[in-house]
Amino acid sequence: MARRIGRPALPGPTEIATTASASPRSPVTVSFLGVSTVLFDDGESAILTDGFFSRPSLPKTLALPLRSDIRRIDAALRRAGITTLDAVLCAHSHYDHALDSAAVALRTGAVLVGGSSTGFIGQGSDLPNDRIVVVENGGTTSHGSFAVTFVESVHSYPDRAHGTIDRPLTQPARVREYRCGEAWSMHVEHVPSGRTALVHSSAGFRSGMLDGRHAEVVYLSIGQLGRRPRAFVEQYWQETVAAVGARRVVLTHWDNFFRSLDEPLQALAYAFDNVSASIDVLDACARRDGIVLELPTLWRRADPWSDRGRV
């Protein structure tokens, strides 16, 4: 069969919902900042997953050693309204998650939190050792108003840079040097309000890994999911969304991350994924289970718990 060229169109507002904007009464807001970078902010405390803002072009990614683009990082932080962070939480150590994590932590006063591979990325940067936190499966860290529990998962298939980073990684570095390390599913609780979310940043799972955990909202990665069989996508839904009893799912890791954030978001090309195929299956799962499925709007301060108490 011939490989498709081009890229799928993203579903429009009549096909999929978008997350409601936060109101002045929202105790915590969530902003989608591309790929699986998600900001949680209550006005006093703020945490950020990944913090990938450099987004080098495909030719540069394939041909050259990479370093963080400080100009793009600063522009994204300004656009998102980020001045300080309590923590940068790294889902795993591939470059499209971890390339900028240490630089963002350094510029915002945050600690860098993740697995041992992420720790070595921090050690290879200018980040002081006392601002690098290495977690283990089931560990919980506290950052201002937020408590985050790290559950070890599995990276989506295929993992083209599998393995671990075993020594400090200094930029510039090749994409292949950003090895996955541990892949985390992160349970976030805003302690003062009791609001909960699961940030699941790679489309893989371990059966039963989330048993006994609850989250009202799931930020669900669909990267590479469109190339998996329907049965796998349905099982992925069961092991993540259904497992935690979520009422709302916000899709992440669907955008073309070889394109700068100052350009409109677009889906990844068919050469990498089929976003429309995965969304179709997940939409069917959501309709069957009575769950709201949403595509986030870049930069928007959203309140995914806006209907809390109305179930």
C-alpha positions as CSV (number, residue, x, y, z in Angstrom):
1,M,0.0,0.0,0.0
2,A,1.3,3.4,-0.9
3,R,2.2,5.7,2.0
4,R,-0.1,8.7,2.3
5,I,1.5,12.1,1.8
6,G,0.5,15.4,3.5
7,R,-1.1,15.7,6.8
8,P,-4.6,15.2,8.2
9,A,-6.8,18.2,8.9
10,L,-7.5,18.9,12.6
11,P,-11.2,18.4,13.6
12,G,-13.1,21.7,13.7
13,P,-15.3,23.1,16.5
14,T,-18.4,21.3,15.2
15,E,-16.5,18.0,15.3
16,I,-14.8,18.1,18.7
17,A,-15.1,20.4,21.8
18,T,-12.5,22.8,23.0
19,T,-11.7,23.3,26.7
20,A,-13.7,26.1,28.3
21,S,-11.8,29.3,29.2
22,A,-11.1,29.8,32.9
23,S,-13.2,32.4,34.8
24,P,-12.0,34.6,37.7
25,R,-13.6,32.1,40.0
26,S,-11.5,29.1,38.7
27,P,-9.3,28.0,41.6
28,V,-6.7,26.6,39.1
29,T,-6.2,27.0,35.4
30,V,-4.5,24.8,32.9
31,S,-2.8,25.9,29.7
32,F,-1.8,23.8,26.7
33,L,1.6,25.0,25.3
34,G,2.2,22.4,22.6
35,V,3.1,18.7,22.4
36,S,2.7,17.6,26.0
37,T,3.7,20.8,27.7
38,V,0.9,21.7,30.2
39,L,0.9,24.5,32.7
40,F,-1.1,24.3,36.0
41,D,-1.4,27.6,37.8
42,D,-3.5,28.8,40.8
43,G,-2.0,32.3,40.9
44,E,0.4,31.5,43.8
45,S,1.9,28.1,42.7
46,A,2.6,26.9,39.2
47,I,4.0,23.7,37.7
48,L,4.8,22.9,34.1
49,T,5.2,19.5,32.3
50,D,8.2,19.2,30.0
51,G,8.5,22.8,28.8
52,F,9.5,22.0,25.1
53,F,9.5,25.4,23.3
54,S,12.5,25.3,21.0
55,R,10.8,23.1,18.4
56,P,13.7,22.9,15.9
57,S,12.8,22.2,12.3
58,L,12.9,18.7,10.9
59,P,16.1,19.2,8.8
60,K,17.8,20.7,11.8
61,T,16.6,17.9,14.1
62,L,17.9,15.2,11.7
63,A,21.2,16.8,10.7
64,L,22.6,18.8,13.7
65,P,23.3,18.5,17.4
66,L,20.6,20.5,19.2
67,R,20.7,23.1,21.9
68,S,17.8,25.0,23.5
69,D,16.7,28.1,21.6
70,I,16.6,30.7,24.4
71,R,14.9,33.3,22.3
72,R,12.0,30.9,21.6
73,I,11.9,29.8,25.2
74,D,11.7,33.4,26.5
75,A,9.0,34.2,23.9
76,A,6.9,31.2,25.0
77,L,7.2,32.0,28.7
78,R,6.1,35.6,28.1
79,R,3.2,34.5,25.9
80,A,2.0,32.0,28.5
81,G,2.4,34.5,31.3
82,I,5.0,32.5,33.1
83,T,7.5,34.3,35.3
84,T,8.2,31.8,38.1
85,L,7.5,28.1,38.4
86,D,7.6,25.7,41.4
87,A,8.6,22.7,39.2
88,V,9.2,21.5,35.7
89,L,8.0,17.9,35.5
90,C,9.6,15.9,32.7
91,A,7.5,13.0,31.4
92,H,10.5,11.3,29.8
93,S,13.8,12.2,28.4
94,H,13.3,12.3,24.6
95,Y,14.2,15.6,23.1
96,D,10.6,16.6,22.3
97,H,9.9,16.6,26.1
98,A,13.3,17.3,27.8
99,L,15.4,19.4,25.4
100,D,14.4,22.6,27.2
101,S,13.4,21.3,30.6
102,A,16.6,22.4,32.4
103,A,16.7,25.7,30.7
104,V,13.1,26.5,31.6
105,A,13.7,25.4,35.2
106,L,16.8,27.6,35.3
107,R,15.0,30.7,34.0
108,T,11.9,30.3,36.3
109,G,13.5,29.3,39.6
110,A,11.9,25.8,39.4
111,V,13.2,22.4,40.4
112,L,13.5,19.9,37.6
113,V,11.7,16.7,38.4
114,G,11.9,13.3,36.6
115,G,13.6,10.0,36.3
116,S,17.3,9.3,36.5
117,S,17.8,10.1,32.8
118,T,16.2,13.5,33.3
119,G,18.4,14.0,36.2
120,F,21.5,13.5,34.0
121,I,20.1,16.1,31.6
122,G,19.9,18.5,34.5
123,Q,23.4,17.7,35.6
124,G,24.7,18.5,32.1
125,S,23.1,22.0,32.3
126,D,23.8,25.0,34.5
127,L,21.1,23.9,36.9
128,P,22.4,23.4,40.5
129,N,22.2,19.9,41.9
130,D,19.9,21.0,44.7
131,R,17.3,21.9,42.0
132,I,17.3,18.4,40.4
133,V,14.8,15.9,41.9
134,V,15.0,12.2,40.8
135,V,11.8,10.2,41.4
136,E,10.9,6.6,41.5
137,N,7.8,4.7,40.6
138,G,4.9,5.6,43.0
139,G,6.8,8.6,44.4
140,T,5.0,11.8,45.2
141,T,6.5,15.3,45.2
142,S,5.0,18.5,46.5
143,H,5.3,21.9,44.8
144,G,3.4,24.8,46.4
145,S,-0.3,23.9,46.2
146,F,0.3,20.8,44.0
147,A,1.1,17.2,44.8
148,V,2.4,15.1,41.9
149,T,2.6,11.3,41.9
150,F,4.7,9.6,39.3
151,V,3.5,6.2,37.9
152,E,5.9,4.4,35.6
153,S,4.4,3.7,32.2
154,V,5.7,2.6,28.8
155,H,6.6,4.8,25.8
156,S,4.5,4.6,22.7
157,Y,5.6,2.3,19.9
158,P,8.1,2.7,18.3
159,D,10.5,4.2,20.8
160,R,13.3,5.3,18.4
161,A,15.6,6.4,21.2
162,H,15.1,3.7,23.8
163,G,17.3,3.1,26.8
164,T,18.6,5.4,29.4
165,I,20.9,8.4,29.8
166,D,23.7,7.3,32.1
167,R,25.9,10.3,32.4
168,P,25.5,14.1,32.3
169,L,24.2,15.2,28.9
170,T,25.6,18.6,27.7
171,Q,24.2,20.6,24.8
172,P,24.6,20.6,21.9
173,A,23.5,17.0,21.7
174,R,22.1,14.7,19.0
175,V,18.5,13.6,19.1
176,R,19.6,10.0,19.6
177,E,21.4,11.0,22.8
178,Y,18.1,12.0,24.4
179,R,17.2,8.5,25.3
180,C,13.8,7.8,26.8
181,G,14.6,6.7,30.3
182,E,11.5,6.2,32.5
183,A,8.2,7.2,30.9
184,W,5.8,8.7,33.5
185,S,2.1,9.0,33.9
186,M,1.8,12.0,36.3
187,H,-1.1,12.3,38.7
188,V,-1.6,16.0,39.7
189,E,-3.6,17.1,42.7
190,H,-4.3,20.8,43.5
191,V,-4.5,20.2,47.2
192,P,-6.5,23.3,48.3
193,S,-9.4,22.6,45.9
194,G,-9.1,18.8,45.6
195,R,-9.1,19.1,41.8
196,T,-7.2,16.2,40.1
197,A,-5.8,15.5,36.7
198,L,-3.7,12.8,35.0
199,V,-1.0,14.0,32.5
200,H,-0.2,10.9,30.4
201,S,2.4,12.1,28.0
202,S,3.2,9.0,25.8
203,A,0.7,6.6,24.2
204,G,1.7,3.4,26.0
205,F,0.7,1.7,29.2
206,R,1.3,-1.0,31.7
207,S,-1.8,-3.1,32.4
208,G,-3.2,-2.1,35.8
209,M,-0.7,0.6,36.4
210,L,-3.4,3.2,37.4
211,D,-5.6,0.8,39.5
212,G,-6.8,2.5,42.6
213,R,-6.1,6.1,41.3
214,H,-8.7,8.7,40.4
215,A,-8.5,11.8,38.2
216,E,-11.3,14.0,37.0
217,V,-9.5,15.0,33.9
218,V,-6.9,13.3,31.7
219,Y,-4.4,15.1,29.4
220,L,-3.9,12.2,27.1
221,S,-1.1,11.9,24.6
222,I,-2.0,10.5,21.1
223,G,1.4,10.7,19.6
224,Q,2.0,7.7,17.2
225,L,-1.4,6.3,18.3
226,G,-2.9,6.6,14.8
227,R,-0.5,3.9,13.6
228,R,-1.7,1.3,16.1
229,P,-4.6,-1.2,15.7
230,R,-8.0,-0.1,16.8
231,A,-8.0,-2.8,19.6
232,F,-4.8,-1.2,21.0
233,V,-6.3,2.3,21.0
234,E,-9.4,1.0,22.8
235,Q,-7.3,-0.8,25.4
236,Y,-5.2,2.4,25.8
237,W,-8.4,4.2,26.7
238,Q,-9.4,1.5,29.2
239,E,-6.0,1.5,30.9
240,T,-5.9,5.3,31.2
241,V,-9.2,7.2,31.0
242,A,-11.5,4.5,32.2
243,A,-9.0,3.3,34.9
244,V,-9.0,6.7,36.7
245,G,-12.7,7.4,36.2
246,A,-12.2,10.6,34.3
247,R,-15.1,12.7,33.1
248,R,-13.1,14.8,30.6
249,V,-10.2,14.0,28.2
250,V,-8.0,16.7,26.7
251,L,-5.8,15.4,23.8
252,T,-2.1,16.3,23.7
253,H,1.0,15.4,21.6
254,W,-0.8,15.7,18.2
255,D,0.8,18.9,16.9
256,N,3.7,19.2,14.4
257,F,6.5,20.0,16.8
258,F,8.9,20.8,13.9
259,R,7.0,24.1,13.6
260,S,7.5,27.1,15.8
261,L,4.8,28.1,18.3
262,D,4.5,31.5,16.6
263,E,2.8,29.7,13.7
264,P,-0.6,28.1,13.8
265,L,-0.6,24.6,15.1
266,Q,-1.1,21.8,12.6
267,A,-1.2,18.0,12.9
268,L,1.9,15.9,12.3
269,A,2.3,14.6,8.8
270,Y,1.1,11.2,7.8
271,A,4.8,10.1,7.6
272,F,4.8,10.3,11.4
273,D,1.2,9.7,12.6
274,N,-2.4,9.7,11.6
275,V,-4.0,11.9,14.1
276,S,-7.5,11.8,12.5
277,A,-7.5,8.0,12.8
278,S,-6.7,8.0,16.5
279,I,-9.2,10.8,17.3
280,D,-11.9,8.9,15.5
281,V,-11.4,5.8,17.7
282,L,-11.1,7.9,20.9
283,D,-14.2,9.8,20.0
284,A,-16.2,6.6,19.7
285,C,-14.9,5.5,23.1
286,A,-15.8,8.8,24.7
287,R,-19.4,8.8,23.2
288,R,-19.9,5.2,24.4
289,D,-18.7,6.1,27.9
290,G,-20.4,9.5,28.2
291,I,-17.0,11.3,28.5
292,V,-16.2,14.7,27.1
293,L,-13.4,14.6,24.6
294,E,-11.6,17.9,23.8
295,L,-8.9,19.4,21.7
296,P,-7.1,22.2,23.6
297,T,-6.5,25.7,22.3
298,L,-2.9,26.9,22.4
299,W,-2.1,29.4,25.2
300,R,-5.7,29.5,26.5
301,R,-6.0,29.6,30.3
302,A,-8.7,26.9,30.6
303,D,-10.7,25.3,33.4
304,P,-11.3,21.6,32.6
305,W,-13.2,21.3,35.9
306,S,-15.7,24.0,35.0
307,D,-18.6,21.5,35.2
308,R,-17.5,20.1,38.5
309,G,-20.5,19.2,40.6
310,R,-22.9,19.2,37.7
311,V,-22.7,15.5,36.9
